[in-house]
Amino acid sequence: MKRMIFCTFLNKKSEGQDFQCYPGELGKKIYNEISKKAWKKWLIKQTILINENKLNMFKCEDRKKIEKYMILFLFQK
């Protein structure tokens, strides 16, 4: 059975993610509040941001940048 949540990004009830895809407390919040559909939208946006800004995910500072973008994208609509 699908796990249904209220997605704060889409502002409606939607299918939740199958597992926590991001670590820590932020990951728990994403798991509980962000639907599969919204997460897919973020992954597309993330790819664009990484390419446009030439971010290197092996660098800690670039991972922190992408995390900031993610929080803005998912929670500050």
Kinemage of the C-alpha trace (Angstrom):
@kinemage 1
@onewidth
@group {chain A} dominant
@subgroup {mainchain}
@vectorlist {calphas} color= white
{ca met a 1} P 0.000 0.000 0.000
{ca lys a 2} L 1.265 3.443 -0.874
{ca arg a 3} L 2.211 5.829 1.911
{ca met a 4} L 0.162 9.007 1.591
{ca ile a 5} L 1.331 12.306 3.087
{ca phe a 6} L 0.373 15.958 2.893
{ca cys a 7} L 3.073 17.377 0.640
{ca thr a 8} L 4.010 20.896 1.713
{ca phe a 9} L 5.610 21.559 -1.685
{ca leu a 10} L 2.537 20.622 -3.735
{ca asn a 11} L 0.134 21.740 -1.007
{ca lys a 12} L -1.948 18.576 -1.321
{ca lys a 13} L -2.106 14.925 -0.329
{ca ser a 14} L 0.266 12.862 -2.426
{ca glu a 15} L 2.246 9.613 -2.447
{ca gly a 16} L 5.120 9.714 0.034
{ca gln a 17} L 8.632 8.523 -0.606
{ca asp a 18} L 9.486 4.859 -0.040
{ca phe a 19} L 12.510 5.619 2.139
{ca gln a 20} L 14.430 8.527 3.661
{ca cys a 21} L 16.575 9.746 0.770
{ca tyr a 22} L 18.535 12.418 2.683
{ca pro a 23} L 20.371 12.005 6.004
{ca gly a 24} L 19.677 13.576 9.387
{ca glu a 25} L 16.845 15.718 10.686
{ca leu a 26} L 16.438 17.442 7.324
{ca gly a 27} L 16.056 14.006 5.755
{ca lys a 28} L 13.298 13.124 8.233
{ca lys a 29} L 11.490 16.360 7.413
{ca ile a 30} L 11.786 15.670 3.676
{ca tyr a 31} L 10.540 12.101 4.159
{ca asn a 32} L 7.510 13.266 6.149
{ca glu a 33} L 6.593 16.396 4.174
{ca ile a 34} L 7.822 16.003 0.570
{ca ser a 35} L 6.130 13.642 -1.888
{ca lys a 36} L 7.756 11.462 -4.542
{ca lys a 37} L 6.545 13.851 -7.235
{ca ala a 38} L 7.997 16.916 -5.468
{ca trp a 39} L 11.307 15.103 -4.845
{ca lys a 40} L 11.568 14.273 -8.559
{ca lys a 41} L 11.048 17.967 -9.354
{ca trp a 42} L 13.892 18.790 -6.963
{ca leu a 43} L 16.227 16.233 -8.569
{ca ile a 44} L 15.660 17.851 -11.971
{ca lys a 45} L 16.292 21.320 -10.505
{ca gln a 46} L 19.366 20.039 -8.637
{ca thr a 47} L 20.909 18.739 -11.859
{ca ile a 48} L 20.347 22.101 -13.522
{ca leu a 49} L 21.917 23.965 -10.585
{ca ile a 50} L 24.954 21.682 -10.454
{ca asn a 51} L 25.569 22.114 -14.177
{ca glu a 52} L 24.905 25.867 -14.373
{ca asn a 53} L 27.041 26.669 -11.336
{ca lys a 54} L 29.687 24.038 -12.157
{ca leu a 55} L 29.382 22.569 -8.674
{ca asn a 56} L 31.580 19.648 -7.651
{ca met a 57} L 29.750 17.308 -5.286
{ca phe a 58} L 33.092 16.065 -3.944
{ca lys a 59} L 33.661 19.522 -2.407
{ca cys a 60} L 32.055 20.136 0.977
{ca glu a 61} L 31.320 23.814 0.206
{ca asp a 62} L 29.474 22.865 -3.001
{ca arg a 63} L 27.399 20.238 -1.170
{ca lys a 64} L 26.450 22.901 1.391
{ca lys a 65} L 25.401 25.238 -1.446
{ca ile a 66} L 23.186 22.595 -3.023
{ca glu a 67} L 21.633 21.844 0.377
{ca lys a 68} L 20.742 25.537 0.774
{ca tyr a 69} L 19.200 25.536 -2.693
{ca met a 70} L 17.256 22.382 -1.784
{ca ile a 71} L 15.811 23.902 1.395
{ca leu a 72} L 14.763 27.038 -0.490
{ca phe a 73} L 13.257 25.028 -3.331
{ca leu a 74} L 11.325 22.514 -1.217
{ca phe a 75} L 10.207 24.550 1.792
{ca gln a 76} L 10.108 28.254 0.922
{ca lys a 77} L 7.489 28.536 -1.798
